[in-house]
Amino acid sequence: MHVTIEVFDEGECIEPREVEDILNDIHELFGKKGIPIVI
């Protein structure tokens, strides 16, 4: 299953992001703070 998330700013689409990319970003942000996230 292929899923993309579009990021909107004031009603305009900035760029479509892959869900995996977003999850990886979140994982890095919280992972560095010592909060384990299992995806």
Helices and strands as residue ranges (DSSP letters): E 4-9, E 12-18, H 19-31
